Amino acid sequence: MKDPVYKLVELTGTSTDTIEDAVDKAIKRAHKSIPVVEAHLQHITAMKK
């Protein structure tokens, strides 16, 4: 079995409202260029509920 390879992506979001809004904006923007982010976004959204 091959060793797994991971890619580290640093995101920075901004918001004048809350830190949660900043994080959401950063993840949604990253999804436009990194489609796999959608799965993580769904997971994070589910954890907030």
C-alpha positions in Angstrom: 0.0 0.0 0.0 1.3 3.4 -0.9 1.8 6.1 1.8 -0.9 8.7 1.7 -0.1 12.2 0.4 -1.8 15.3 1.8 -2.0 18.8 0.6 -2.0 21.7 3.2 -4.1 24.7 2.2 -4.1 27.8 4.3 -7.2 29.9 4.2 -7.8 33.4 5.5 -11.3 34.9 5.5 -12.5 38.3 6.7 -15.8 39.5 8.2 -16.9 42.6 10.1 -19.5 40.4 11.9 -18.1 37.2 13.4 -15.2 34.8 13.1 -17.6 32.1 12.0 -18.6 34.3 9.0 -15.0 34.8 8.1 -14.3 31.1 8.2 -17.5 30.4 6.1 -16.4 33.0 3.5 -12.9 31.5 3.2 -14.2 28.0 2.8 -16.8 29.0 0.2 -14.3 30.9 -1.8 -11.8 28.0 -1.6 -14.5 25.7 -3.0 -14.4 27.6 -6.3 -10.8 26.4 -7.0 -10.6 23.3 -4.8 -13.8 21.2 -5.3 -13.0 18.7 -2.6 -13.6 21.5 -0.1 -17.3 21.0 -0.5 -17.2 17.8 1.5 -15.5 19.5 4.3 -17.9 22.4 4.1 -20.8 20.1 4.5 -19.2 18.4 7.4 -18.5 21.7 9.2 -22.0 22.9 8.5 -23.5 19.7 10.0 -21.3 20.1 13.1 -22.6 23.6 13.8 -26.2 22.4 14.0 
